[in-house]
Amino acid sequence: MPLSDDDRTLDVVTAARLALGEHELRRDLASSIQRAFLIGNLAVWILIVVLLVVDIVMIATGREKPPDRVIDRGVVKTLVAATAVQVGLIMVTISKNLFPRREEREHSRSRNS
């Protein structure tokens, strides 16, 4: 039995509502990922600053020699490398999940139907 104009309009409105809901879900997911990324990196930077202050105090009071400090070139290099990897992985993850290829989107919709 063919669909009436009212049924077609209802299908279009329903599809638009579903698309809007999917958009909001993707936006919320991206915001959550960004918040987790920022909180994690902020915690690492706070730890680095605390360790740096400890190093400065220990060296200034003579309890530690400069070569024995915790924050050295290796720590800085590792931090920069890890941050670059994190940013890359976050961008790939967000872009793959927020903007799937058309074939993947159609395949997932056909599975859900």
Secondary structure, DSSP 8 states (H G I E B T S, - for coil): ----HHHHHHHHHHHHHHHHHHHHHHHHHHHHHHHHHHHHHHHHHHHHHHHHHHHHHHHHTTSS-GGG-SS-HHHHHHHHHHHHHHHHHHHHHHHHHHS--HHHHHHHHHHH-
